[in-house]
Amino acid sequence: MVPFHRASLVDSPSKGTESSGPDPDIRYRRCDDHGRQVTSIGARLGRAAGTGGEPVPPSAPPAGRCRGDRRQRGLIDVGAGAPVVIMQGYAMQPRTYLKLAELLAPRCRVIIPSLFVGPGRWSDQTVVSDLAGTLDRLGLERVTLIGHSFGGALALEFAAGHAGRVIELVFVDTLAMSREWTLAAEALHPIHLLWMASARAAIDFVHSWATHPRQLVGAAWWGFTSDRRQQVAALAGTDIPRHVLWADRDSLLSRPDGERFAHDLGADFTVVHAEDGAPVDHDWMYRHPRLALAQLERLDLVALRGAGRPQKPPAGP
């Protein structure tokens, strides 16, 4: 079956509302097994809505190869404007965050790469290199990085090695600080993850383990043994804006560890609460996409400024 890759332009600012599937008015790109791009319109993710639709508008990402290699088979690329890259939690897939991407799409361009798929041995260096190559192929010089949980470690590594390509950094419930990074907490508690997960996330978690077990074992081992304190110190000395968001009831990672991480990183630290008072757990980034959107808006990210919100009148003489 030919995989679909979310791409292109949201047709009006009214789009991006939460739904049970992708918005039928947003265009899709799909790639065949050789990376050749084919355009169609509508349809739910993974099912063609017909071929021979209108060409992708010039303002959408350029036509060509949708992915650099097999690691980016599930890449999501939707919206237009300033680019925002979301790096997902352990064993999650880009589509796990599709609803959040749809909500952000009227405001910015959202790219969600695959982090745990591909041939051969998994390594953090390969993931970071693949991300840099993907951004090159998409024609993106500088991006805002959002790392959720395990994905925050990879966002940190990318930013430390490519600081000139990062506009702003957001870490969401990630990188517990201890003698060693306890990034493997997700991998060591799979039953707990499934208990927390939405139906979509649970399906994606099981599918990831069924199709790429060796890569996930490698990622878990890296998470268990890695130490990123030097990268934290290096980024703390840059002028990149840095933010840490933390669920008020994170049952997987410790809030004091998150506070320490934010302190060492020189980042602001925000505890996320639900308006109705319900507990917010580790999975809130994809379970509650509207809450995630609201929190990102409150950070006043550079990527979200201007589009979709009233503009301040110019200052008088």
Buried (B, 14 or more C-beta within 10 A) or exposed (E): EEBBBBBBBBEEEEBBEEEEEBBEEBBBBBBEEEBEBBBBBBBBBBEBBEEEBEEBEEEBBEBEBBBBBEBBBBBBBBBBBBBBBBBBBBBBBBBBBBBBBBBBBBBBBBBBBBBBBBEEEBEBEBBBBBBBBBBEBBEBEBBBBBBBBBBBBBBBBBBBBBBEBBBBBBBBBBBBBEEBBBBBBBBBBBEBBEEBBBEBBBBBBBEBBEEBEEBBBBBBEBBBEBEBEEBBEBBBEBEBBBBBBBBBBBEBBBBEBBBBBBBBBBBEBBBBBBEEEEEBBBBBBBBBBEBBBEBBBEBEBBBBBBBBEEEEEEEEE
